[in-house]
Amino acid sequence: MSASSSPKKQAILLLADGTVFIGNAFGKTGTTTGEICFNTGMTGYQEVFTDPSYYGQILIMNNVHIGNYGVKDVDVESDSVKVKGVIGRNLEEQFSRLTAKDSLQKYFDEQGVVAIDDVDTRALVAHVRTQGAMNCIISTEITDIEQLKAELDKVPSMGGLELASVVSTKESYYLGNPDSDIRISVLDFGVKKNILNCLVERGAYVKVHNAKTSFEELEQFNPNGYFMSNGPGDPEPMDYAVKIIKQILATNKPLFGICLGHQLLALANDIPTFKMHHGHRGLNHPVKNLISGKSEITTQNHGFGVNPDAVRASANVEITHLNLNDESIEGIRIKNKPAFSVQYHPEATPGPHDSRYLFDEFIGMIKK
């Protein structure tokens, strides 16, 4: 029997509410757990899998075919796959891109990713949209549902989990031209490579710091701007980051935050965050810029948001961007301070690139 016609190994997906899906094993043989979420993007799967903001999560890919253009070393946002597992309708071992290095199957095997395909992802996503985010387990080795339930019961809820320091760089590092007069200190809560590229491409010399670096150490770089990165987990327990942001705001140096950085800037201004029902993840979320009046299509990946009522009641904070699907807060700026943030991802690799003007605005603030 040829490899292509050999029977596929069974895999089981069990959700915390008892829902079961049976599919085929893909990637590494084993068992994995995490919070289930879904991404609506039709391309960029390798960028998604390596995004540190997905740490601790099992990802449903909405697009029907994933893996069909293989994998390539340059299409990564960090040094390894960060998702805990992948669920697909068709996870493809064959690929058609001439410049691809390997298949998705080989990549998952090397990266230790347990996945399941041949799942009715339309039904599964509809279930998550209705019931909300919850923990789940995928196994290609355990077939007993009761045993899977026992394993799943051990998994902590994403609410209250501090994960940014887990994925942050252990050692600080530099990018860009050391002679540049634009010096930016980056707090790495799970930063994506293409965010750093967007800063360097605009002439910045960047020092990337561990999430728990002290304000005094950040200042030693003599930065004239600060960047707060994206990252995984709940912003609420990150007191260490909120303290540093308050210290940065006191210097009146420009500050830009993305995603988790946006939530932390809100917390530093006494605006609470909350866990969303099922979050926003994809490349097609419409956002309105309330200052320019223009709308942009954005890339998003977050399961927590900023409290809309608290933002509107704040004397210090102005809303700059709104989500056109659900009117959630997508951007804020601090009155009388050169500090702003967005909930979405303006670096948006592979796209869309509607929002990259925000990097220009940040660099413009520093040059002033």
C-alpha positions in Angstrom: 0.0 0.0 0.0 1.4 3.4 -0.9 1.9 6.1 1.8 -0.8 8.3 0.3 -3.4 5.5 0.4 -2.5 4.1 3.9 -5.2 4.6 6.5 -4.9 7.8 8.6 -4.5 7.6 12.4 -7.6 8.8 14.3 -7.5 11.9 16.5 -10.0 13.2 19.0 -10.9 16.8 20.0 -12.7 17.3 23.3 -14.0 20.7 24.4 -14.6 21.6 28.1 -18.4 21.6 27.6 -18.2 17.9 26.6 -18.4 18.4 22.8 -16.4 15.8 20.9 -15.1 15.9 17.3 -13.4 12.9 15.7 -10.8 13.5 12.9 -7.5 12.5 11.6 -4.1 12.9 13.2 -1.7 15.4 11.7 1.7 16.6 12.8 3.3 15.1 15.9 1.7 12.1 17.6 0.7 13.0 21.2 -1.7 15.0 23.3 -2.0 18.7 23.8 -4.3 21.2 25.7 -5.1 24.9 25.6 -7.8 27.4 25.1 -9.7 27.0 21.8 -9.9 30.0 19.4 -10.3 30.5 15.7 -8.6 32.6 13.0 -10.5 33.8 9.9 -7.4 34.5 7.7 -7.1 32.9 4.3 -3.3 33.2 4.2 -0.4 33.7 6.5 -0.8 30.5 8.4 2.9 30.2 9.3 3.0 33.8 10.6 -0.1 32.9 12.7 1.4 29.7 14.2 4.6 31.5 15.3 2.9 34.6 16.8 3.8 34.6 20.5 0.3 36.0 21.3 -1.1 32.6 20.6 0.9 30.9 23.4 -1.4 28.7 25.4 -4.0 28.4 22.7 -5.3 25.7 20.3 -6.2 27.3 17.0 -9.0 26.5 14.6 -8.1 27.6 11.1 -11.2 28.7 9.3 -9.8 28.5 5.8 -10.5 25.1 4.2 -6.9 24.4 3.0 -4.0 25.0 5.3 -0.4 24.0 4.3 -1.0 24.1 0.6 1.9 26.5 0.0 4.3 24.8 2.5 6.6 26.5 4.9 9.5 28.9 4.6 12.1 30.2 7.1 11.3 33.8 6.4 7.5 33.5 7.1 7.9 33.4 10.9 7.1 35.9 13.6 9.3 34.3 16.3 11.9 31.5 16.7 9.3 28.7 17.0 5.7 27.7 16.7 3.8 29.2 19.7 0.3 27.6 19.3 -0.3 24.6 21.5 -2.2 22.8 18.7 -4.0 23.2 15.4 -7.5 22.2 14.1 -8.3 22.2 10.4 -10.7 21.0 7.8 -7.8 20.0 5.4 -4.3 20.2 6.7 -2.2 19.6 3.6 1.0 17.6 3.4 1.4 18.4 -0.3 2.5 21.9 -1.2 2.8 23.8 -4.5 5.1 26.8 -3.8 8.5 26.4 -5.5 10.3 28.4 -2.9 8.9 26.5 0.1 11.4 24.6 2.2 9.2 21.8 3.6 5.6 20.5 4.1 3.4 21.6 7.0 3.4 17.9 8.2 7.2 17.9 8.5 7.2 21.4 10.1 4.7 20.3 12.8 6.7 17.1 13.4 9.9 19.1 13.9 8.2 21.8 16.0 6.3 19.2 18.2 2.8 20.4 17.2 -0.1 18.0 17.7 -2.9 18.7 15.2 -6.2 17.3 14.0 -7.9 17.6 10.6 -11.0 16.3 8.7 -13.0 18.3 11.3 -16.2 20.2 10.4 -14.6 23.5 11.2 -17.7 25.5 10.2 -19.7 23.7 12.8 -16.9 23.9 15.4 -16.4 27.7 14.9 -20.2 28.3 15.1 -20.2 26.4 18.4 -17.3 28.5 19.8 -19.0 31.8 18.6 -22.1 30.7 20.4 -20.7 29.2 23.6 -17.5 31.3 23.9 -13.8 30.5 24.3 -13.1 27.4 26.5 -10.3 24.9 27.1 -9.9 21.8 24.9 -7.7 18.8 24.4 -6.5 17.1 21.2 -5.1 13.6 21.3 -3.8 11.2 18.7 -2.9 8.6 21.3 -5.7 8.6 24.0 -9.1 7.3 22.7 -10.9 7.1 26.1 -13.1 10.1 26.5 -13.2 9.9 30.3 -9.4 9.9 30.4 -9.3 12.9 28.1 -11.8 14.7 30.4 -9.5 14.0 33.4 -6.5 15.5 31.5 -8.6 18.5 30.4 -9.7 19.2 34.0 -6.0 20.0 34.9 -5.7 22.9 32.5 -6.0 26.4 34.0 -8.3 29.0 32.6 -6.7 31.7 30.4 -8.3 34.4 32.6 -5.8 35.4 35.2 -2.8 33.7 33.4 0.3 35.9 33.1 2.1 34.5 30.1 4.0 37.5 28.7 7.1 36.8 30.8 7.1 33.2 29.6 7.5 34.1 25.9 9.6 37.2 26.4 13.3 37.3 25.3 15.7 36.2 28.1 18.5 38.4 26.9 18.2 41.9 25.5 19.3 42.5 21.8 19.7 45.3 19.3 18.4 45.9 15.8 19.0 48.6 13.2 21.6 51.3 12.8 23.5 52.2 16.0 24.2 55.7 14.6 20.5 56.5 14.3 19.2 59.4 16.2 15.9 57.5 16.7 16.4 55.2 19.6 13.5 53.0 20.8 13.3 50.8 23.9 11.0 47.9 23.2 9.4 46.0 26.1 9.0 42.4 24.7 5.8 40.8 26.0 5.8 38.5 23.0 6.8 40.8 20.2 6.4 39.8 16.5 9.5 40.1 14.3 7.6 42.2 11.7 6.7 44.8 14.3 10.5 45.3 14.9 11.1 45.3 11.2 8.5 48.1 10.8 10.5 50.2 13.3 13.9 49.4 11.8 12.7 50.1 8.3 11.8 53.6 9.4 15.4 54.3 10.6 15.1 53.4 14.3 17.8 51.8 16.4 16.0 49.4 18.7 16.9 47.6 21.9 14.5 44.8 22.8 14.2 44.1 26.5 12.8 41.3 28.7 9.3 42.0 29.9 10.3 42.5 33.5 13.2 44.9 32.8 13.3 47.8 35.3 12.6 51.4 34.1 16.1 52.4 35.2 17.6 49.8 32.8 15.3 50.9 30.0 16.5 54.4 30.4 20.2 53.4 30.2 19.7 52.9 26.5 18.9 56.6 26.4 15.8 56.0 24.2 13.7 58.9 22.8 10.7 56.6 22.4 9.2 53.5 24.0 7.3 50.6 22.4 5.0 48.2 24.3 4.5 44.9 22.4 1.8 42.4 21.8 1.8 39.2 23.8 -0.3 36.3 25.3 -2.4 35.9 28.4 -4.3 38.2 30.7 -3.1 41.8 31.1 -4.7 42.1 34.6 -2.0 40.3 36.6 0.8 42.3 34.9 1.4 44.9 37.7 5.1 45.1 36.8 4.3 46.3 33.3 1.7 48.8 34.4 4.2 50.3 36.9 6.8 50.8 34.1 4.3 52.4 31.8 3.3 54.9 34.4 7.0 55.7 34.8 7.4 56.1 31.1 4.4 58.4 30.8 5.9 60.6 33.5 9.0 61.2 31.2 6.7 62.6 28.4 8.7 60.6 25.9 6.6 59.1 23.0 5.0 55.7 23.7 3.3 53.4 21.3 1.5 50.1 22.3 0.1 47.3 20.2 -2.4 44.7 21.4 -1.3 43.7 24.9 0.6 46.9 25.0 -2.7 48.7 24.3 -4.4 46.9 27.2 -1.6 47.8 29.5 -1.6 51.5 28.6 -5.3 51.4 29.5 -4.7 49.8 32.8 -2.0 52.4 33.5 -4.7 55.0 33.2 -7.1 53.1 35.5 -9.2 51.6 32.7 -10.0 47.9 33.4 -9.7 45.1 30.8 -12.1 42.2 30.4 -12.0 38.7 28.8 -13.9 38.7 25.6 -16.5 36.0 24.7 -14.5 34.5 21.9 -12.0 37.3 20.8 -10.9 38.7 17.5 -8.5 36.8 15.3 -8.1 37.2 11.5 -6.9 39.5 8.7 -10.3 41.1 7.8 -11.6 43.1 10.8 -13.0 46.6 9.8 -11.8 49.5 12.1 -12.8 53.1 11.8 -10.2 55.8 12.6 -12.3 58.4 14.4 -9.7 61.2 13.8 -9.4 60.8 10.0 -12.8 59.4 9.4 -11.3 56.6 7.3 -11.9 52.9 7.7 -9.1 50.3 7.5 -9.1 46.5 7.3 -7.0 45.1 10.1 -5.2 42.1 11.3 -6.2 41.1 14.9 -5.3 38.5 17.5 -6.7 39.1 21.0 -8.9 37.5 23.6 -9.0 40.4 26.0 -10.3 44.0 25.5 -10.5 47.4 27.1 -13.6 48.4 29.0 -15.6 50.7 26.7 -17.6 52.5 29.4 -14.5 53.2 31.5 -12.7 54.6 28.4 -15.6 57.0 27.7 -15.7 58.1 31.3 -12.0 58.8 31.5 -10.8 62.4 31.7 -7.3 61.4 30.5 -8.0 59.1 27.5 -9.5 59.7 24.1 -10.9 57.0 21.8 -9.2 57.0 18.4 -10.4 53.8 16.7 -13.5 51.7 16.9 -14.3 48.1 15.6 -17.1 48.4 13.1 -18.3 44.8 13.8 -19.0 45.2 17.5 -17.9 48.8 18.4 -15.1 47.5 20.8 -12.3 49.9 21.5 -9.5 49.5 18.9 -7.4 52.6 19.7 -6.7 55.2 22.4 -4.5 58.2 23.0 -3.6 59.9 26.2 -4.6 63.6 26.4 -1.6 65.9 26.9 0.9 63.0 26.5 2.6 61.7 23.4 1.2 58.2 24.0 -1.2 56.1 22.0 -2.0 52.5 21.3 -4.1 50.2 19.1 -5.7 46.8 19.8 -5.0 45.5 16.3 -1.7 44.7 14.5 -0.6 47.5 12.1 2.5 45.5 10.9 -0.1 43.0 9.5 2.1 40.4 7.8 1.2 39.1 5.2 -1.4 41.9 5.2 -3.5 44.0 4.8 -1.2 47.0 5.2 -3.9 49.7 5.7 -2.6 50.5 9.2 1.2 50.9 8.8 0.8 54.7 8.9 0.7 54.3 12.7 4.5 53.5 12.7 5.1 56.7 10.7 3.1 58.6 13.3 5.2 57.1 16.1 8.4 57.9 14.4 7.1 61.4 13.6 6.4 62.0 17.4 10.0 61.0 18.2 11.4 63.3 15.5 9.5 66.2 17.0 
